[in-house]
Amino acid sequence: MKHILITLSILLTLQAAKAGEGMWLPLFLKSLNEAEMQELGMKITAEDIYSVNKGSLKDAIVHFGGFCTSELISGSGLLLTNHHCGYGQIQSHSSLDNNYLKNGFWAQSKADELMNPGLTATMINEIVDVTAQALEGVTDKMGVEEREATIKLNIESIRNSLVVASHQAIEVRPFFNGNQYFAFLTTTYRDVRLVGAPPESIGKFGADTDNWVWPRHTGDFSLFRIYAGPDNLPADPSEENIPYEPKHFLPISTDGVAEGDFTLVFGFPGRTQQYLPAVAVEEIIEVSDPNKIAIREKALNIIDKYMRSDEETRIKYASKFASVANYWKKWIGETTGLKKTGAISKKQKFEKEFVSMQTKDNPARNILGEFDALYAQRAPYAYVRDYYGEITGGRIVELMRVVGLAQRMTELYETRGAEAFDNFKGRVMGFLEGFYKNYDPAIDQEVFAALSEMYARNVEAKYTPEMIQDLSPAAEKNYGIIAMKLYSETAFVDKDKVFEMLEGDAEEVVARLQADPAYAFGAEWKNTYDTKVLEPYDNYNFKIDSLQRIYMNALMTTFPEKRFYPDANSTMRVTYGQVKSYNPSDAVTYSPVTYLDGVMEKYKPGDYEFDVDEKLLELYDNKDYGNYADRENGKMPVCFIGTNHTTGGNSGSPAIDAHGNLIGLNFDRAWEGTMSDLNYDASICRNIMVDARYILFVIDKYAGAGHLIEEMRLVRPKLEYTRNPKDEIKIQRRKRKANR
């Protein structure tokens, strides 16, 4: 079919999508979104949000560690992000004697702030449309492989042609399934220090029970600081570094929120798939999500048993448990929401309309039939892939994580030689130092036994390593004994033995690794998977991805009146909406704001999910909320919801008001709308945010860290916006004084 570039000129003709839906590239807001945003209540301009020539909101938005979002909230590099985004760092500094997870941490001065090796903070300097350059020379007659090779060479040329400073990097990413390309010019800071974190009883209140659920009462925030060299540019971690001075930081509004208020969420959403065909969504609902849910549930039940019986184990496994549980619960909500909103039938109806608008000789008319055939052919391999990925990926069975690293070391030695092996070995040893600090082989062994049995019972024997094969439903294999034998014979469960194994030259180390029984088991499993599952899966998946690109093009040309936004791909995006209540089910209405009263209603003394700290109880009893209480009802607000279209990666994103001020911190989505990655529905899709006033209250009144509040700029834009004109001179004087 005719090749079509999705250019800005095409996008400009498209009509508005529903408010709240979409993750938009900030450089196009002026042309595509500004009018709608201002109709929803925004008082600033698109240039105030994204500008290359002056400081704008984008300069306060930071990619935190490459997996979350954070934002600058002071002129001294102070970063705000979620508690769960900083959880790994908080845990790494914790011990039984200094349990920062349980008790919180607050640096009393900059000298007390804690370094976090490997943690980075990346800022976007500029976004450039490079579609024409990336697709130069690409023709309709090219095969998929030739097309990709041409684009790869073009992207390398783009990298070489763009002029950047020595401290900057260039990343070129595809959009609309490879129909459009953008280059991101970035600066990454490498010295990011922990400044403050509330205890889990605040930062993780409700834990896994409340995860993905509204109403929510979690103070999910933590504070870090970016440090730079004397020239304000990135530098390796050093005591000599100084706090970073940003081009822009976010003032914080203490006015609070109300139903209908404009909200803007700015960040780095991870991945969405809004334009999948119905057959793909059906596979997710009926096969993929249920399998992954069952596997993780089995593992979580075992880990939870140990965590509840021992405090030291709870500390060691807190971050890992939360990581595994997060998507387990998300997938449950996702399937529920997709079914409730009739996602499959909606897509099927849309697809019928699409087909009806194609001419008989148009290849696009056959796309959906091709999708059906390809997904059916891929299905048996996708099934095994989900099982293999969950169990051997290292997130759940940790022995398999170490085995995977050993396999990677061996592969590097065999393909790139001793030098590459030694470089990677050094990084692995650094990782293993922290890994074994939080590793319990007894727990891991029990998880392995349960999941290997699950794999053997549910996956065909031809895809299963011999050691755990279960060739018939009547087979009586004791997987506990199998696991005990493997874990007692392998060196990979013991830090000292592993480090002893890694001593010597590359050839010696590789020989020891390959002789380990766990390595041999993992190698057999991987070889079976790679040859019998991954190879055919990748073949079908490659065809599906290629067809998805053609389908995306066809959609945008078939429906020129619709506005299509690009799927999330961990690049900077803006989503906007309003504070809004919703009706999750018949006769049930959820209000948009929660209060500290709700924390006390959920309070369960001694329960690790719902316990409340004595200091917080005292502040509540005395109604000692400082200047942070709601000015209408006197209550202490905790969280609120909006219609913003968010996903993973938006954790830690700022919620920004109509005037460009911070009003909250995005950290979750409501249970009923977790299917928004695949099917955004404005009736039930809600993002969940910590109210900025609760953050300030915890820092100031609970933690007594008023020195951090003094760094920030607190404003009351609603008061100023409705002020008497006679007060203008006083307001401007106050602003100039605050800026000084």
Helices and strands as residue ranges (DSSP letters): H 8-11, G 26-28, H 29-32, H 34-39, H 46-49, G 57-60, E 61-64, E 68-72, E 78-81, H 87-92, H 100-103, E 105-106, G 110-112, E 114-115, E 121-129, H 131-134, H 144-161, E 168-175, G 176-178, E 180-189, E 191-197, H 200-203, H 207-210, E 222-228, E 242-243, E 252-253, E 262-267, H 278-283, I 284-288, H 289-309, H 311-340, H 343-356, G 363-366, H 367-392, H 398-416, H 418-437, H 441-458, G 461-463, G 466-468, H 479-489, H 495-501, H 506-515, H 517-529, I 530-534, H 535-558, E 573-578, E 582-585, E 588-590, E 593-595, H 596-602, H 614-621, E 637-642, E 654-656, E 662-669, G 671-677, E 687-691, H 692-697, I 698-702, H 706-711, E 714-715, H 717-721, G 725-727, H 728-739
